[in-house]
Amino acid sequence: MALFRSGLLVLTTPLASLAPRLAPILTSAARLVHDTLYVHLQPGMSLEGPAQPLSTPVQATFEVLDFISHFYAGANVHPHLDIRILLTNIRTKSAFLPPLASSVQNLAHPPEVVLTDFQTLDGSQYNPVKQQLERYATSCYSCCPQLASVLLYPEYEHGGLPVEVSLPSTIRPSSPVARSPKQPVRGYRRGAVGGTFDRLHNAHKVLLSVACVLAQEQLVVGVADKDLLKSKLLPELLQSYAERVEHLSEFLVDIKPSLAFDIIPLLDPYGPAGSDPSLEFLVVSEETYRGGMAVNRFRLENDLEELALFQIQLLHDLSHRENEEDKISSSSSRQRMLGNLLRPPYERFDLPPGLYVIGLTGISGSGKSSVAQRLKGLGAYVIDCDQLGHRAYAPGGPAYQPVVQAFGTDILHKDGIINRKVLGSRVFGNKKHLKMLTDIVWPVIAKLAREEMELAVAEGKQVCVIEAAMLFEAGWQSMVHEVWTIVVPETEAIRRIRERDGLSEAAAQSRLQSQMSGQQLVNQSHVVLSTLWEPHVTQLQVAQRWRKPGPSCRSA
């Protein structure tokens, strides 16, 4: 079990020899640190001499950039670790200046332990070496007062012998920039990088780190917002713009505080890269390289110089699941949120003892009925609020007479049954009439639902599901412990509504516009599901929450 919330890993082995040892080093570090792990590169440094070692500049070469990419890719097997490779001492040729001896960099999460790959000559945990390590760490960074130190001795695959490997090229500069492992990286005054940066992951960190190494004065960071988010998978689960910027800013200031960062909303495909004459480079991924080329064409059309493009290779996700991308991506992160508890359940002491109640909702066409049937198959007692509405409206039903009195007998069929189409035409677009109707019907349905809960208890059920499209509008979330919301893209919902109900596209859109949006529902939900994929994928999402320990999803 990890002992420290944050740590600093000082790597002293030359990069070519360090690469094959990274996996066991990271595994050892992950056993000790459970949250933030800062990484400081100081290849060739010795901790056994009598003098205190100093932080010296590390020449920024393409080998260094490739190593950073390789490190973040390898760290992905430890998802609990927030890795941050510090770049203060990594200098491009144009900025290769000795550091100020007295400068101590503040970190957002001061390390509680300092770790190193440095190996003493006799392989022992040599106290003077640990003291040197602690002094070195505190001379460079703000650390916790009671700083612990650990010398890591993983079982290296090659028996501890220094084996050099050539790292694969992951950074591809556009012509005329040269590219070889030992080639020094040129520094630029100002550059740009853009992305969604949702749930900042290791592939984002590579993109940002390369941009930070290249930039010497200012880095412009465009963060996708508004229209650029509409095509994203599961946009309802995206972090807010403010939240993404907050995490992004903390990461950037941590890894290179000497840079000025201009973080701005990205509202069109070009952003500032297409119009800012002072920018000199743009960092893109394999996926966005064509976009980078389009930016340069746009700049040339507007008499601006082309930007130097640096293309970053995608990082493969070796643990990707069915229907997920095989690269490290935010889309996969959002998919993995499906079926998980996102916030603590409500405490409902007024509900029948021993019965756990789930409110199931979603926009029209989202697939509520299919999920309700799946839950019924798992043993839940399902209450369909549409059916309760039909009972309430039926002659002799508890809402029948009040509705007829409120809207007149001309809403009735000849046989006395309420004509719901006529009634709907009376209230559609008329807020006063709609409120009059819902004030009558919604409390009646709530009362019927509570009666159904008592029946569920009588049948020995432990879990009850209330299926209701208008769960929040009616205030019925007060009757449940958890709200489960089903989401699909609006285009898919419209297609399903048209197929199911024979409506025109305009009518289907109008129906959706009269409801709360998927985003509004998700913002108040405990569990999110999606029926966008094959039925068995949705069933896996349902099972994800159903099989979790606790009262919420015991099999009934």
Secondary structure, DSSP 4 states (H G I P E B T S, - for coil): ---EEEEEEEE-S-HHHHGGGHHHHHHHHHHHEEEEEEEEE-TT--SSSSSPP----EE-BHHHHHHHHHHHHHHTT-TT-EEEE--TTEE-GGG--PPPTT--B--SS--SEEEE----TT-S--HHHHHHHHHHHHHHB---SS-EEEE-----TTTT-----PPPP-EEEPTTS---TTPBPPPEEEEEEEE---S--HHHHHHHHHHHHHEEEEEEEEEE-GGGGTTSSSGGGSPPHHHHHHHHHHHHHHH-TTSEEEEEEE-SSSGGGGT-TT--EEEEETTTHHHHHHHHHHHHHTT-PPPEEEEEPPPB-TT--TTS-SB--HHHHHHTTTTS--SPPPP-TTSPTT-EEEEEEESTTS-HHHHHHHHHHTT-EEEEHHHHHHHHHSTTSTTHHHHHHHH-GGGB-TTS-B-HHHHHHHHTT-HHHHHHHHHHHHHHHHHHHHHHHHHHHHTT-SEEEEE-TTTTTTTGGGG-SEEEEEE--HHHHHHHHHHHH---HHHHHHHHHTS--HHHHHTT-SEEEE-SS-HHHHHHHHHHHHTSSSGGG---
